């Protein structure tokens, strides 16, 4: 029970981060390896606002998300669009974008390291224990979970029910055909990329409420988000959400039963199993 | 062999002998940076043998390297050193084969992600084994091998990598890999077993990286998982190989030497900004010199093309 609840609480936040990456990879076709750094930047902003002005991390998202949107829009327009134009095939674009986003992620780490230093950070916000089934959980964890679920659900509804969401999905399915029905693919890709960044940064702000972080931890979150996206199946929002909970549960199980130092190893094992037995993801369709 | 190949071979031999004389000229700073350059030369060249033609970015170098170090560190009291190097090579080959079989059937992205996490994964496992077995977190490797001998060992290994790389490029395997790199669908239709060719090359590259780790273990003398599995190593290998040009066998070495000299200067001057600088290097290579120095040389020396 303890594992189940802990896993679900963790999975909620993971779902949000992975949806950010899913938007960037599924729609804009950019494998953004700087995703985790955007998340950590969000965490740092929340930390800074909280320590400096006592701003509630959830309210801080109102500032952080638009800021991350603008930042990611700049990254897409000035760094990634030239690559999209330059590359001839999807494979070529992948190699280029991987290398370029690695560079961007290192620059992020370097800057954050220069500004905040290399220590671990955390702050105390709503650290009140709350009992569910005889086991205490911090209220901050539960609030983070609820917020993440609200964000993820509204994103899901927006994608599946509205006209602008439909545009995004059309580009994700086939950019060439999307052009034929009058969708500005370039603009939509930029928007999806920026939105993904904003969602990720919001996730970072939520995570900072209950977790410690430092300048170089981003890659761990990138890994986890990537594993979730692949586990759920690329371009499958529903799959992403389910996979996030699977990963949250697996990590919590390993951390409680074996050793807390092995969480990434658990995620990795899951990844290997998916690659071996179901490379298209749990919900993915067989690629043609 | 054609006349040109004989000439190139002689030039390579001369350079090799020249490089081997370095420890006689200087045994301080230049030898130490020579060892670093030789290390990255071997790592980048073997990396480029796999990643150059296939365009699969491998970030597993650090993991293999660390495993090599730990095999030496764990067994130095039990077995002779040379045997450990052999064991390290075999272990690297087996691990590379397993990874290759699991991931190389799929698209390149999966492979990148997998190798990105591999070093951290192995590090967590090693740390966990050490804590559960109750041993200390570090291992001592005390031998009488000094920098000069390590440098020569690396040079010989580098020469072997070059010879094998040259042979692969001429063989059916190299031809198959170039086709895969250009268009995998075409390669499949030509009847090439793409997964097999990729796995073989990956095994070679992984084995070399593991042996390099094993060779360098005596230099560190104290091995800890945080140092052995440093993620920076994999990235520096990628950047040097790309800077030089991964498409040519001699490309990486053209990238390694200037990069390591500049890098050594930069890290000494700004020790806290290494990550930032690595990021800038990545962007510079991707945007300004996408084909590396080798690409630039080929472009601005069109005479070489006409010779053929």
Interface residues (C-beta under 8 A of the other chain):
Chain A: X31 X33 X79 X82 X83 X91 X92 X94 X95 X96 X98 X99 X100 X102 X103 X104 X105 X106 X107 X108 X109 X110 X111 X113 X114 X216 X219 X220 X223 X226 X227 X230 X259 X261 X262 X264 X265 X267 X268 X271 X272 X275 X276 X279
Chain B: X55 X57 X102 X103 X105 X106 X107 X108 X109 X110 X112 X113 X114 X116 X117 X118 X120 X121 X124 X125 X127 X128 X131 X132 X184 X231 X235 X238 X242 X272 X273 X274 X275 X276 X277 X278 X279 X280 X281 X282 X283 X285 X286 X287 X290
